Amino acid sequence: MAKSKPRKSAQHLIRLGKASLAVVLPPSLVRALGWKERQRVLVKRASHGLVVRDAITKKRK
């Protein structure tokens, strides 16, 4: 069986309320990063687009 090429995953922006937009990430990508639901992330503007990173936060007691 031949290996399939990794597919580029084009995503759409989704409106959440009047002023917010969201991007839906593929579940396989989220799992590979080890992210969980409702996890905080940082979004930073870069010259070529956006950078989304895990937000390092203090653990709650």
Order of alpha helices (4+ residues) and beta strands (2+ residues): beta-beta-alpha-beta-beta
